[in-house]
Amino acid sequence: MIKSILSRKVEIRNNGLNGKGIFAKEFIKKGEMVFIKGGHLLTRNEIFSTGVINSYFPISD
C-alpha cells in the first residue's frame, strides 16, 4: 500500500481562494519535512513511456 505522510505540525484545510492548502499548527524548523506524497519512484524513461502516469512531481533528474 502506498500512502502519503503528513506531519502532526500541519493540517490540510480550505484556503478560501482555490481549494485546499497545508497550514502550520506549530513552529516548523527550516528544512524540517512536513509532507511526503506517496507514490512510485520511476526513471525518466518510465515516466514518459507509461500511459498510467498522468502527473508527476520530479524529485531530481
Residue, then its C-alpha position, 0 to 999 in steps of 0.5 A: m500500500i502506498k500512502s502519503i505522510l503528513s506531519r502532526k505540525v500541519e493540517i490540510r484545510n480550505n484556503g478560501l481562494n482555490g481549494k485546499g492548502i497545508f497550514a502550520k499548527e506549530f513552529i516548523k524548523k527550516g528544512e524540517m519535512v512536513f509532507i511526503k506524497g506517496g507514490h512510485l519512484l520511476t526513471r525518466n524513461e518510465i515516466f514518459s513511456t507509461g500511459v498510467i502516469n498522468s502527473y508527476f512531481p520530479i524529485s531530481d533528474 
